[in-house]
Amino acid sequence: MSDHRGIRHVEIGVADLARSLGFYRDLLDLTPVDGPAGGPGVAWLPAGPVLLKLVETGDGDLGGWVNDDLQRGIRHIGFKVGDVDLRAERVRDAGVPFTLPPLDAVGGVRIAFFQDPDGTHLEITDNYLRYHRVASPEPAERERLAALARPRTAPPVFDHVAVTSADLGTALAFYRDTLGYEVIGQITQDQDPRGFLITYLLAGDAVLEVFTFTAPTTASPWTPDPCRKGFRHIAVAVENPEKEAARLVAAGARVAADGLLVDPDGVPLRPS
């Protein structure tokens, strides 16, 4: 059952809205719809259970974000597809380079990574995870059954947001204990010398992937710069935004600007 505090949308800053709409339409089959708050320079793209909100920012850059999972904060968003290699053909045909070409990953899934025109990191994945440790069998089984029923030509649907945390205990206290996200399971990347562990939490109809490492991590560079491209914030569905914001601040979030909070690892959140 979905948690009312699940992920509602992810806001992404783009330099050229028309260019980005073409990218997400052609490569991920996402087309705009009317959203909760529209206006010039804003587009809403439904991706299954979660919306993408594209905001045209004008001049600006990624604000210090680099493609290094040791940097805390939002790392990527992921989409389930029917067949990674089939979808990857479209990416190649568009001349978009892979940051990670299609490969079989730990946990029994096939994955590939690439970036949108402004550097937002995107993943496509198929099959279902064989968790090394299962904490909640029911959502793990739902994931398995959904993967078995998904046609090879199925279009992309939003699956997860990945974040890097300095400390798993702190992240669980915030997302599991305060927001109520259920831990599904864990995957250990034993081949990674950085000591890489992924913990998967059910965030409504989507998943929050929490990356932790035994290697040192670096601080999130996020700031509430209105010209910032790439990941701008995660909107969290709550019943009472003001009350939830107070609970999150008590759990370690700091107040940023314009209703935004920042979790202990520098992940920007908007209770909505």
Secondary structure as a PSIPRED ss2 file (coil, helix, strand):
# PSIPRED VFORMAT (PSIPRED V4.0)

   1 M C   1.000  0.000  0.000
   2 S C   1.000  0.000  0.000
   3 D C   1.000  0.000  0.000
   4 H C   1.000  0.000  0.000
   5 R C   1.000  0.000  0.000
   6 G C   1.000  0.000  0.000
   7 I E   0.000  0.000  1.000
   8 R E   0.000  0.000  1.000
   9 H E   0.000  0.000  1.000
  10 V E   0.000  0.000  1.000
  11 E E   0.000  0.000  1.000
  12 I E   0.000  0.000  1.000
  13 G E   0.000  0.000  1.000
  14 V E   0.000  0.000  1.000
  15 A C   1.000  0.000  0.000
  16 D C   1.000  0.000  0.000
  17 L H   0.000  1.000  0.000
  18 A H   0.000  1.000  0.000
  19 R H   0.000  1.000  0.000
  20 S H   0.000  1.000  0.000
  21 L H   0.000  1.000  0.000
  22 G H   0.000  1.000  0.000
  23 F H   0.000  1.000  0.000
  24 Y H   0.000  1.000  0.000
  25 R H   0.000  1.000  0.000
  26 D H   0.000  1.000  0.000
  27 L H   0.000  1.000  0.000
  28 L H   0.000  1.000  0.000
  29 D C   1.000  0.000  0.000
  30 L C   1.000  0.000  0.000
  31 T C   1.000  0.000  0.000
  32 P C   1.000  0.000  0.000
  33 V E   0.000  0.000  1.000
  34 D C   1.000  0.000  0.000
  35 G C   1.000  0.000  0.000
  36 P C   1.000  0.000  0.000
  37 A C   1.000  0.000  0.000
  38 G C   1.000  0.000  0.000
  39 G C   1.000  0.000  0.000
  40 P C   1.000  0.000  0.000
  41 G C   1.000  0.000  0.000
  42 V E   0.000  0.000  1.000
  43 A E   0.000  0.000  1.000
  44 W E   0.000  0.000  1.000
  45 L E   0.000  0.000  1.000
  46 P E   0.000  0.000  1.000
  47 A E   0.000  0.000  1.000
  48 G C   1.000  0.000  0.000
  49 P C   1.000  0.000  0.000
  50 V E   0.000  0.000  1.000
  51 L E   0.000  0.000  1.000
  52 L E   0.000  0.000  1.000
  53 K E   0.000  0.000  1.000
  54 L E   0.000  0.000  1.000
  55 V E   0.000  0.000  1.000
  56 E E   0.000  0.000  1.000
  57 T C   1.000  0.000  0.000
  58 G C   1.000  0.000  0.000
  59 D C   1.000  0.000  0.000
  60 G C   1.000  0.000  0.000
  61 D C   1.000  0.000  0.000
  62 L C   1.000  0.000  0.000
  63 G C   1.000  0.000  0.000
  64 G C   1.000  0.000  0.000
  65 W C   1.000  0.000  0.000
  66 V C   1.000  0.000  0.000
  67 N C   1.000  0.000  0.000
  68 D C   1.000  0.000  0.000
  69 D C   1.000  0.000  0.000
  70 L C   1.000  0.000  0.000
  71 Q E   0.000  0.000  1.000
  72 R C   1.000  0.000  0.000
  73 G E   0.000  0.000  1.000
  74 I E   0.000  0.000  1.000
  75 R E   0.000  0.000  1.000
  76 H E   0.000  0.000  1.000
  77 I E   0.000  0.000  1.000
  78 G E   0.000  0.000  1.000
  79 F E   0.000  0.000  1.000
  80 K E   0.000  0.000  1.000
  81 V C   1.000  0.000  0.000
  82 G C   1.000  0.000  0.000
  83 D C   1.000  0.000  0.000
  84 V H   0.000  1.000  0.000
  85 D H   0.000  1.000  0.000
  86 L H   0.000  1.000  0.000
  87 R H   0.000  1.000  0.000
  88 A H   0.000  1.000  0.000
  89 E H   0.000  1.000  0.000
  90 R H   0.000  1.000  0.000
  91 V H   0.000  1.000  0.000
  92 R H   0.000  1.000  0.000
  93 D H   0.000  1.000  0.000
  94 A C   1.000  0.000  0.000
  95 G C   1.000  0.000  0.000
  96 V C   1.000  0.000  0.000
  97 P C   1.000  0.000  0.000
  98 F E   0.000  0.000  1.000
  99 T E   0.000  0.000  1.000
 100 L E   0.000  0.000  1.000
 101 P E   0.000  0.000  1.000
 102 P E   0.000  0.000  1.000
 103 L E   0.000  0.000  1.000
 104 D E   0.000  0.000  1.000
 105 A C   1.000  0.000  0.000
 106 V C   1.000  0.000  0.000
 107 G C   1.000  0.000  0.000
 108 G C   1.000  0.000  0.000
 109 V C   1.000  0.000  0.000
 110 R E   0.000  0.000  1.000
 111 I E   0.000  0.000  1.000
 112 A E   0.000  0.000  1.000
 113 F E   0.000  0.000  1.000
 114 F E   0.000  0.000  1.000
 115 Q E   0.000  0.000  1.000
 116 D C   1.000  0.000  0.000
 117 P C   1.000  0.000  0.000
 118 D C   1.000  0.000  0.000
 119 G C   1.000  0.000  0.000
 120 T C   1.000  0.000  0.000
 121 H E   0.000  0.000  1.000
 122 L E   0.000  0.000  1.000
 123 E E   0.000  0.000  1.000
 124 I E   0.000  0.000  1.000
 125 T E   0.000  0.000  1.000
 126 D E   0.000  0.000  1.000
 127 N C   1.000  0.000  0.000
 128 Y C   1.000  0.000  0.000
 129 L C   1.000  0.000  0.000
 130 R C   1.000  0.000  0.000
 131 Y C   1.000  0.000  0.000
 132 H C   1.000  0.000  0.000
 133 R E   0.000  0.000  1.000
 134 V E   0.000  0.000  1.000
 135 A C   1.000  0.000  0.000
 136 S C   1.000  0.000  0.000
 137 P H   0.000  1.000  0.000
 138 E H   0.000  1.000  0.000
 139 P H   0.000  1.000  0.000
 140 A H   0.000  1.000  0.000
 141 E H   0.000  1.000  0.000
 142 R H   0.000  1.000  0.000
 143 E H   0.000  1.000  0.000
 144 R H   0.000  1.000  0.000
 145 L H   0.000  1.000  0.000
 146 A H   0.000  1.000  0.000
 147 A H   0.000  1.000  0.000
 148 L H   0.000  1.000  0.000
 149 A H   0.000  1.000  0.000
 150 R C   1.000  0.000  0.000
 151 P C   1.000  0.000  0.000
 152 R C   1.000  0.000  0.000
 153 T C   1.000  0.000  0.000
 154 A C   1.000  0.000  0.000
 155 P C   1.000  0.000  0.000
 156 P C   1.000  0.000  0.000
 157 V E   0.000  0.000  1.000
 158 F E   0.000  0.000  1.000
 159 D E   0.000  0.000  1.000
 160 H E   0.000  0.000  1.000
 161 V E   0.000  0.000  1.000
 162 A E   0.000  0.000  1.000
 163 V E   0.000  0.000  1.000
 164 T E   0.000  0.000  1.000
 165 S C   1.000  0.000  0.000
 166 A C   1.000  0.000  0.000
 167 D C   1.000  0.000  0.000
 168 L H   0.000  1.000  0.000
 169 G H   0.000  1.000  0.000
 170 T H   0.000  1.000  0.000
 171 A H   0.000  1.000  0.000
 172 L H   0.000  1.000  0.000
 173 A H   0.000  1.000  0.000
 174 F H   0.000  1.000  0.000
 175 Y H   0.000  1.000  0.000
 176 R H   0.000  1.000  0.000
 177 D H   0.000  1.000  0.000
 178 T H   0.000  1.000  0.000
 179 L C   1.000  0.000  0.000
 180 G C   1.000  0.000  0.000
 181 Y C   1.000  0.000  0.000
 182 E E   0.000  0.000  1.000
 183 V E   0.000  0.000  1.000
 184 I E   0.000  0.000  1.000
 185 G E   0.000  0.000  1.000
 186 Q E   0.000  0.000  1.000
 187 I E   0.000  0.000  1.000
 188 T E   0.000  0.000  1.000
 189 Q E   0.000  0.000  1.000
 190 D C   1.000  0.000  0.000
 191 Q C   1.000  0.000  0.000
 192 D C   1.000  0.000  0.000
 193 P C   1.000  0.000  0.000
 194 R C   1.000  0.000  0.000
 195 G C   1.000  0.000  0.000
 196 F E   0.000  0.000  1.000
 197 L E   0.000  0.000  1.000
 198 I E   0.000  0.000  1.000
 199 T E   0.000  0.000  1.000
 200 Y E   0.000  0.000  1.000
 201 L E   0.000  0.000  1.000
 202 L E   0.000  0.000  1.000
 203 A E   0.000  0.000  1.000
 204 G C   1.000  0.000  0.000
 205 D C   1.000  0.000  0.000
 206 A E   0.000  0.000  1.000
 207 V E   0.000  0.000  1.000
 208 L E   0.000  0.000  1.000
 209 E E   0.000  0.000  1.000
 210 V E   0.000  0.000  1.000
 211 F E   0.000  0.000  1.000
 212 T E   0.000  0.000  1.000
 213 F E   0.000  0.000  1.000
 214 T C   1.000  0.000  0.000
 215 A C   1.000  0.000  0.000
 216 P C   1.000  0.000  0.000
 217 T C   1.000  0.000  0.000
 218 T E   0.000  0.000  1.000
 219 A C   1.000  0.000  0.000
 220 S C   1.000  0.000  0.000
 221 P C   1.000  0.000  0.000
 222 W C   1.000  0.000  0.000
 223 T C   1.000  0.000  0.000
 224 P C   1.000  0.000  0.000
 225 D C   1.000  0.000  0.000
 226 P C   1.000  0.000  0.000
 227 C C   1.000  0.000  0.000
 228 R C   1.000  0.000  0.000
 229 K C   1.000  0.000  0.000
 230 G E   0.000  0.000  1.000
 231 F E   0.000  0.000  1.000
 232 R E   0.000  0.000  1.000
 233 H E   0.000  0.000  1.000
 234 I E   0.000  0.000  1.000
 235 A E   0.000  0.000  1.000
 236 V E   0.000  0.000  1.000
 237 A C   1.000  0.000  0.000
 238 V C   1.000  0.000  0.000
 239 E C   1.000  0.000  0.000
 240 N C   1.000  0.000  0.000
 241 P H   0.000  1.000  0.000
 242 E H   0.000  1.000  0.000
 243 K H   0.000  1.000  0.000
 244 E H   0.000  1.000  0.000
 245 A H   0.000  1.000  0.000
 246 A H   0.000  1.000  0.000
 247 R H   0.000  1.000  0.000
 248 L H   0.000  1.000  0.000
 249 V H   0.000  1.000  0.000
 250 A H   0.000  1.000  0.000
 251 A C   1.000  0.000  0.000
 252 G C   1.000  0.000  0.000
 253 A C   1.000  0.000  0.000
 254 R E   0.000  0.000  1.000
 255 V E   0.000  0.000  1.000
 256 A C   1.000  0.000  0.000
 257 A C   1.000  0.000  0.000
 258 D C   1.000  0.000  0.000
 259 G C   1.000  0.000  0.000
 260 L C   1.000  0.000  0.000
 261 L E   0.000  0.000  1.000
 262 V E   0.000  0.000  1.000
 263 D C   1.000  0.000  0.000
 264 P C   1.000  0.000  0.000
 265 D C   1.000  0.000  0.000
 266 G C   1.000  0.000  0.000
 267 V C   1.000  0.000  0.000
 268 P E   0.000  0.000  1.000
 269 L E   0.000  0.000  1.000
 270 R E   0.000  0.000  1.000
 271 P E   0.000  0.000  1.000
 272 S C   1.000  0.000  0.000
